[in-house]
Each structure stands twice: as C-alpha cells, then as structure tokens.
Amino acid sequence: MTLFIVSLLIFAVTQALPSDPAEAMLGREATPEALAALRADFGLDKPIVVQYGNWLFGILGGDLGTSYATSTPVSEYIGPRVGASFFLLLIAAVGSIPLSIVVGANAALRRDRKFDTTSSLVSLILAAMPEFVVGTILTIIFSTTVWQLLPAVTYLEVGAPPWSDLQGLILPVLTLLLAVTPYVARVMRAAMVEVLESDYVEMARLKGMDERTVLWRHALPNAVGPAFQVIALNLAYLAGGVIIVERLFNFPGIGSALADAVRSRDLPVIQFLALIIAGVYILTNLLADIGTVLVTPRLRTRLK
Amino acid sequence: MSNAAGLRIVDLRLNVVATGNDIVDEINLTIEKGRVLGLVGESGSGKTTVGLAVLSHARRGVEVAHGQIFCGDTEVLGLDSEAKRKIRGGLVSYVPQDPASSLNPALRIGLQLLEVLEAHNFGGSDEARKARIKEMMAEVLLPTDDEYLERYPHQLSGGQQQRVGLAMAFACRPSVIVLDEPTTGLDVSTQEHVLKTIRQLTRDHGVAALYITHDLAVIADLADDVAVMYSGRVVEQGEVSEIFKNPAHPYTRHLVAAAPDIASKKSIVGLAGRAQSPGKRPVGCAFAPRCELAEDACRVEFPKMVSVGGRQTAACIKANQKVAVSVASSKAMSTRTRGEPAVELVSVSAGYSGNTVVHDVSLTVRKGECLALVGESGSGKTTVSRAIGGLHREWTGSIRLNGRELKPMARQRAIADRLAIQYVFQNPYGSLNPRRTVGDSIARPLVVDGKSKSGARQVVLDVLDKVSLPGSYANKYPDQLSGGERQRIAIARALVSEPEVLVCDEVTSALDVLVQAAIVDLLGDLRRQLGLAMLFVTHNLPLVRSIADEVAVMSEGRIVEVGPSESVIGNPQQQYTQSLISATPSIERSMR
C-alpha cells in the first residue's frame, strides 16, 4: 500500500520534471518529426494515466521498461548496480550496528568520564558533517595528500562482483560507517543511560551479578529495542545517502546510475531507482519493528 | 553478642557527593536474628538510603562518609568491589519497592532466579539449583512447574511478582534481608499474603529483616521493633508495643496521631510544615521548627538518644517529660443531618471498548456529606468517578445532578453543570501544568468564564486562603511545591469554580501520613463550610472511617455493600467486606 502511494508520487514527480527526454537525447537541433517519433516510441504521447498504468503493470509483471539512454532493459542496466550498492550498504550496516552499540553502551557505562565526553564530541562533529566532506577528508588522509595507502576511487567494472576490488571498497564503506554510527551511538547511549538507571539494573547489582552480566544480560537487551528504530531510519537514510558517496568514489552502484539517469532524463531508470530506495526505507522500518518485537517479551507474547 | 545480632549499624553517615551535606547521620541500629525491625519515616527521610547501605550500595551521587555495618560478623562497607558483589544476594539480600519495575522485563523469571544461585555458587550443580528454585517457589506459594518459570514478569500479577522478588531474596539463605516498601501498591488481600510469607521466612530461617515502610499499621502488624526516622536521623526506637502505646518523641506522637486506623473511628490530625532536604536542615533537632515543645536548647545540637524505659530510646530532650502534645482534634466529628441528594447514579454500567467493567451501580452523594467509594485495584471505582465527572465515554444508565439528568460527556454538558462537578486527581505531580504559575493554573477556569484579571486575582487569593496557603503561592511554579502543597493547589483549582460536588480520586495516596491527615482535615472543613458533596475514591480503608459519612464497597464492578461508614466498617455484613477489613493491618488491633 505504502509502496503504491510512493509509486504514484514518484511517477508524478518524474513526469513533472522540466524538459523532455526525447529532447535531452536528440539534442536541440533535432527535427520535430524525429522528436515526435521518439516520444511515440517511448509511449510519451499517451495520456499520463495510461503511461502510469503501463509502467505499474510492467513493474508488477517484472518488466521494468527500457532505459531511454542506453536502450537496454532497465533490469539489465540496473540489476548489477543494485547488487553492488546493496553489498556496500550491507557492509556499512553490519559494521555500524555493532560499532555504534558498543560505543554507545560504553559511553553510557562511563557516563561523564573521558570516554563518554570524547565519544560524544567526536560523534557530534561527525554527525554535523555531510558525507561528502567526510569522504573527502578520508580521501585526503588515506589516498592523496597524507598517505597513499588506498585508491581514491573504486576501479570496479559494472557487473563484476563488488568484492573483487576490496581495497576500493574500504573508503566508501568507511564514509558510510562514519555517517551512520554517530547518530545510532548517541541514541544507544541515551537508551543505555536510562536502562542503567532503572530499578531492575540496580536490582541485578544488588543481587550480586557481576558487571558483565549486568551489562550484557540485564541492560543491553532492554536498550537495543528503542535503538532499532533509529538504526532503521539511518539505514534507510543510507540508501539515499549512498548516492553522494558513490559519486565521490566513482562506485558503480545505484547512486551513480541515478545521477546519470537524472542528467539524461532517463525516466524509467529514475522511477525504478526511486522505487527501490523507497522500498529499502519501508523494508528497514519493517525489519526494525519486527526486531523490536523480538527483543521485547511484552510485545512478543502478545502475538501468541 | 555478635551471634545474636544479625545486623548491626554503627554510627552511619552518608553524604551527597557534590555538597558533602548529610543525607543520613548518626544511624545506630541492631536487629537480632529472626526479628523484623520496621524503619518508618516520610519520603525523603533517608530510609532507603540506609537500607541500600546495608548492601554496601549507594545510589549515584551518594557516598558513605563513615560508619560500619555488620551483617553477622562481616563488616560490609569496607569490602572491595568483588567481595561486595559476593555478599549481595548471598549474605544480605534486597526486596525492592516496585516488583514490576525491578524484575527485568526481558528475562524469564526462572532465569532471574537461577542467576542469583549461580552468581553465589549456591548448590553445586544445575540439578541442585533447579531443586532449590522449586523449593523457593513453593515457600512463597507460587507454582513450581517449568511452564511457570518460563514466564516473563509481565505475565504475572503484582502480588506474584513480589513473591518472585521474595523468592529471589531468600534463595541463597541470606542472614540479613532489606525489604523496601515491598507491599506498597499491592491490594490489601495480596499484601496480607506477602506479609505472612515474609514473617514466616524470617522466623523459620533466623533472618534479621529491615523492613522499610511509611505505613505504621503494617509495622504494627509485622515488626518486632521500630525505628522512626526524621530528616536523616533516627529519632526514636524500641519495641513495637512500646512505641505505639507510648510514643515519646513528638514526631512519633504526631505520626501515630495522623495514621488512620480501621479498628476505630478516629479523627486523624496532620501537622503543618515539612522536613527540609539535605543541606537546608536546621542546626540541632531537625523537627524543632514543627515542634510545639521546642525550646532554645533544641536548636543547638542534635539531641542525644535517651532511654525512655525498656528498650525504647528517643532523641528528644523532653522524651521523659510526659508533656502532652496537642494531637487531639479540636473539631467535633460532624453531626449527621441528612442533606439533599446532590448527585444520584441510577443503574450505571460502564466499560471499555465493549467490555463492561462496571455493572448496575446506583449511588447517592448528598450535600455536605462525603461518600467513600472503596475497592481494590480493578474494581471499577475510578471508572465510576470518571463517568460522574464526564470523563468517561462508554456508559449507560443515568446520572443526575440536583435532579437534572446529565449528559454523558463533559463536553456536552452545560457550563454550569461542568463547573458544578469538579475533579481532583490522584497524582499532584502530573495534574498541574509545570510551565504555568500556580495562580495561572487556578485562574484558568475564571479566565475561560470571562472574568477580569484583577477579579480573577482576588478569587485566586480567596481559594488559596481556603486551602490554607499564603497568597504568595500564586506566583510559584509547581516544582517549587511539596506534594501536599500541590494537592492543596489542585483542590484550590477545583474550588475556584464554586462546585457543588467534588470528586476526589485517591487524592492522598501519593502523600505521607502527616500530609494526608492535613489534606483530609482540609477536605472535611471545606465540606462543612461550603456544603460540598464529596465523592472520595480510595483503596485506603482505614482512611474511610476518618473522612466519610457513607461508604460504598466495590468489587469486580459491582457495589457489594453500602451504608454509613461506621456500620459498614465496624460491622460489615458482606463476606467480601469482612475479608477486606480483616486483611487490613491495624495498629490498634495489633496492640490488643
């Protein structure tokens, strides 16, 4: 349902883009006849509702349409890029979730001490910087001015498995990691502080549990529930944020594809990518809700 | 001697870390094995701080300044952190106030019990531990099957949760146990079971128990000895019978006088003023500012504990002078002249989303009289009061104000009807807007009514006077006030629209006894002076006798018994009422 509304919006917005894909392709000197022929070819001369219907049913039936710019089916053009981007996202997520939980939990545990103040200062600075600044700084440090350890851009063929250029992956992943971790770590810290002040944590200490048990068994499970929601929002944000990072490191994923598609008014590609990003939003939020229910017995037992 | 003493606290002092001000000081207590010492005092008197210190624990921002605490032969304050961990739950255990928030919501109760045993290497093997858990569950009268142990805390009732807490505390056979208001928030019948279990376990296992509470009747019922705390000091201690029959410290005398008792119709008496927080406490006896016997000598240094006779000691220079403290009420109990009906309920049923929780309730609240609506949690008493106030959506039947039919919701009622019925809420902390001055909050209904600013101001001063607060309070914000003052403000706000009916929903349950007595006293005065009809909703049966003319007892959504409070409480006819009354602890009954 949500996706349907989103699809409507995406379609409406892309249709409202100024300029005409046919014109963008053929250039300014194209004859009106050629333009009209191309428009008919793309189905752009039909009423909008029909266009939308064709597009929607096409997607539902697995036909994503044909890219205007490359004249290849969208699925063929986008498929490998989606895979590559998801791989990037996955590594960033797998890295950032435990990292932020550990940082946040430790900050809460050492509240108002050095680790806490330093980590909150660092995370505030990181959170305040846009990804491309972080990415640029990382590039300066690791690949250009300071050290030349890592490649500044990814040398990855479209369609090649993303892990074939591991070195090239490091900087994009690191940038994404630094973009997400601060937020989640701060939320985690807040949730953890609250839990550590709770009666049941005090009780756990008063019945002689050692600090490790108190932290891992009594405190953490109750703190990650609220953190899941923020993690989800941030991963979803990553799905959009990946565009800039991919541009920056020339990573052949959906981000660069989207940027190219917008430039050439390649409507089918734009529409489908937007739909995928929206899908990621919805999916991660769904997963977060499921995760919250799973770690909260009160919610879990209600299902039975 | 050290054999007999299960717990010995010697000259204990705890400070606020930031300021160095004392939270508690000069605490000396001894509890013999197998005995229960009741530690009483109002909120903020330092009871819990002392209790936690026995487990060698201080909350954030609090530190032990000096003193020693012996659990058996072990001095616990000087232990290193690993040794502290070992004694907690092993040698000395803790039963917290609120079982619902003290059991970890994410862990099964079986695991929470098991981990205590594991942490203290109790019972060599898993089998032995499992057997011990079953034994404990049986001792606290809970099911012992595995299915039950796999439950999460939220799948248990409040009473069951507290029994799990007790099982946990007794699991490793401690020699000292600290119980911090373990029955607050439980219904009387549940409380009775829990108290019985506590008494049984401490006697059987020779445990020295420190029982912290503000409820004198529970102490009279359960404890062997009592220590009374005020402003961080123990002001009087002795055996239960000594303290309750012959309280020597003026504070104790006021405390006893303010405690309502189910066994008698007594007019409870409050006391003005309040105890000061750490750092603002006066030099000398902290009670002196509120004490009518105080003289200059009281303000020089904290009085020494003097023997009053037997084992009773009191920290008052006049402890042995039998000077009367004016704790008797000057007011005559109201003579009964039947007023006109103000509010009538005729077969009211109410529910939530289709489930009927109140069945066929008919009640009459008369002018100038107080009807108490009592019942255990979930009995439907609050739903009834909300229906009267027009705050409840789903109800049928008829509610009449002065013979006129009322619309179901407050929004549909005429303004005059809305003003005529005013509601005072349970929680004085949540019902006042923290961003408005008290005066603004009170004046709100007047402004809505279109009164001029100066006119409203005068009315605000009038109602503040009625609730015995100085006019300067109009400019204060709620967080500058104590709980009792806030509740007075809430009443003042209700009075400002000159109501005929006042619905009071558990208005004293968040307050200390002295404050409760003062509020009850105030409500009685207002009723007499203004001819208010009052519906007093409460679970506190003893209080009913001191405030209400009539009482209606509710159970499972129905009225079980209704009549004059003296006859219903003094000579209940219904079995439910009888069981409720016999389950309620009483000082007088315990002293007989």
Interface residues (C-beta under 8 A of the other chain):
Chain A: E197 S198 D199 Y200 E202 M203 A204 R205 L206 K207 G208 M209 D210 T213 R217 H218 P221 N222 V295 T296 P297 R298 T301
Chain B: L52 L55 H57 R59 R60 R85 K86 I87 R88 G89 G90 S93 Y94 P96 D98 S101 S102 L103 N104 P105 A106 L107 E115 V116 A119 H120 Y152 H154 Q155 M168 A169
